[in-house]
Amino acid sequence: MNNDMVTAYVYDTLDKNKLIGTTTVPRGSELLVGQTYIKPADGLYGTPMFDEDQLRWFGMSKEDWLKSDHLNGGEPTNTPSPQQQLMASLMKTNADLQKQVNMQAMVNATIMKSIAELKSEAK
């Protein structure tokens, strides 16, 4: 990078001041709304957000971040994923089918017993 250019950090003023990227600007230039020269600290979890009053970046605690779906923008995972829903549906279908197989086996055993009884009476 040219020594006359510096990095400015860009945040979304309409969405909790979340970091949305960086840009390069001439050194000493006046920044636009939603830009700061202050670099987010290392070790922040989730999407860093800028506090304009305290002039600092903050993020989620590690514990909250681990509880959240960090591949989905940090939103908590309160609902099962489509794969988990499909797996649950398949497991229920399998259990229902197993129940039907067991019932059919009982019917078959009853029929076989009745046939055996009829054969023995016919003699």
Secondary structure, 3 states (H helix, E strand, C coil): CCCCEEEEEEEECCCCCEEEEEEEEECCCCCCCCEECCCCCCCCEEEEEEECCCCEEEEECHHHHHHEECCCCCEECCCCCHHHHHHHHHHHHHHHHHHHHHHHHHHHHHHHHHHHHHHHHHC
